[in-house]
């Protein structure tokens, strides 16, 4: 698989305030990091991460301390879903930089975050103590 076919979900964490910037890219980490540094040095608002660093005069650290991989895939459509999920997750937990917050309400993700996590076995045993009473799938 060539590098051209890889899509990467990544998160940049501001070491000053610990808020995160979530985005997908088809570039390698080093190349994308160099672009962010260029935007910061040139006071260029092409990146929400650069705008955050510039607006709050936060320090920009090395790639090793700020950037991490969220998801690696060859399908753009899959990565878009992961990107949206991670953005909503960081927003929900108040960990997303304000410059990236679109204010867009996504009920599907909200449902995920608001629903208590229960293991499938717990749901099964709580609802159906007698296995002979299991509902049959509807086709």
C-alpha positions as a printed Julia matrix, in Angstrom:
139×3 Matrix{Float64}:
   0.0     0.0    0.0
   1.53    3.31  -1.08
   1.64    6.38   1.1
  -0.67    8.17  -1.33
  -3.5     5.8   -0.39
  -3.26    6.33   3.39
  -5.47    8.74   5.27
  -4.62    9.68   8.82
  -6.76   10.95  11.64
  -4.62   12.95  14.02
  -4.9    15.15  17.05
  -2.7    18.07  18.0
  -2.71   18.9   21.68
  -1.75   22.38  22.83
   0.84   21.89  25.56
  -0.08   25.22  27.14
  -3.84   24.72  27.68
  -4.16   20.99  26.86
  -6.99   21.59  24.36
  -6.96   19.6   21.13
  -7.26   20.11  17.4
  -8.63   17.09  15.5
  -8.26   16.68  11.75
  -7.65   14.2    8.98
  -4.86   14.39   6.41
  -3.34   12.42   3.56
   0.08   13.96   4.32
   2.56   12.34   6.64
   2.81   13.75  10.17
   6.11   15.53   9.62
   4.89   17.32   6.48
   1.62   18.39   8.08
   3.43   19.58  11.21
   5.77   21.71   9.07
   2.72   23.29   7.43
   1.29   24.21  10.85
   4.62   25.76  11.88
   4.7    27.75   8.63
   1.16   29.07   9.27
   2.16   30.12  12.79
   5.37   31.87  11.65
   3.55   33.67   8.82
   0.53   34.55  10.98
  -1.58   32.68   8.41
  -5.11   31.64   9.51
  -5.31   28.56   7.22
  -5.29   26.24  10.23
  -7.51   26.45  13.31
  -4.54   25.13  15.28
  -2.33   28.01  14.07
  -5.07   30.53  14.89
  -5.34   29.06  18.41
  -1.57   29.29  19.0
  -1.47   32.87  17.67
  -4.62   34.14  19.41
  -3.54   32.96  22.85
   0.21   33.31  22.39
   0.65   29.65  23.33
   3.89   27.8   22.77
   4.15   25.43  19.86
   6.07   22.31  20.75
   7.7    19.56  18.72
   5.74   16.97  16.77
   6.63   14.33  19.37
   4.86   16.21  22.15
   1.86   17.6   20.28
   0.74   15.21  17.54
  -0.73   11.74  17.9
  -2.45    9.26  15.61
  -6.17    8.63  15.99
  -6.89    6.39  13.04
  -5.08    5.09   9.97
  -7.17    3.97   7.01
  -7.26    3.77   3.22
 -10.89    4.91   2.97
 -11.66    8.61   3.13
 -15.33    8.0    3.96
 -14.41    5.94   7.02
 -11.94    8.54   8.2
 -14.51   11.34   7.88
 -16.75    9.47  10.34
 -13.86    8.95  12.75
 -12.85   12.6   12.44
 -16.38   13.76  13.23
 -16.64   11.35  16.15
 -13.33   12.46  17.68
 -14.16   16.14  17.15
 -17.53   15.68  18.86
 -15.93   13.65  21.64
 -13.33   16.34  22.32
 -16.04   19.02  22.14
 -18.31   17.08  24.52
 -15.49   16.71  27.04
 -14.53   20.4   26.62
 -11.15   19.42  25.12
 -11.53   20.96  21.64
  -9.93   24.3   20.78
 -12.52   27.04  20.35
 -11.23   27.88  16.87
 -12.32   24.46  15.64
 -15.7    24.44  17.33
 -18.35   24.86  14.64
 -21.2    24.9   17.15
 -22.87   22.3   14.94
 -25.11   20.0   16.94
 -24.78   16.35  15.93
 -27.54   14.32  17.64
 -26.1    10.94  16.62
 -22.88   11.61  18.5
 -24.72   13.23  21.41
 -26.72   10.04  21.8
 -23.5     8.03  22.01
 -22.04   10.29  24.69
 -25.26   10.5   26.74
 -25.99    6.76  26.77
 -24.47    4.84  29.67
 -22.1     2.15  28.45
 -23.26   -1.31  29.37
 -21.72   -4.53  28.2
 -23.87   -6.62  25.83
 -23.78   -9.52  28.28
 -25.19   -7.28  31.04
 -28.04   -6.15  28.78
 -28.72   -9.75  27.83
 -28.8   -11.09  31.38
 -30.75   -8.13  32.77
 -33.48   -8.24  30.14
 -33.77  -11.97  29.58
 -33.16  -14.14  32.6
 -34.71  -17.09  30.8
 -33.01  -17.72  27.44
 -36.17  -19.38  26.08
 -37.85  -15.95  26.09
 -35.34  -14.28  23.78
 -37.0   -12.26  21.04
 -36.6   -13.55  17.53
 -35.06  -11.23  14.93
 -37.57   -9.55  12.62
 -36.79   -9.96   8.91
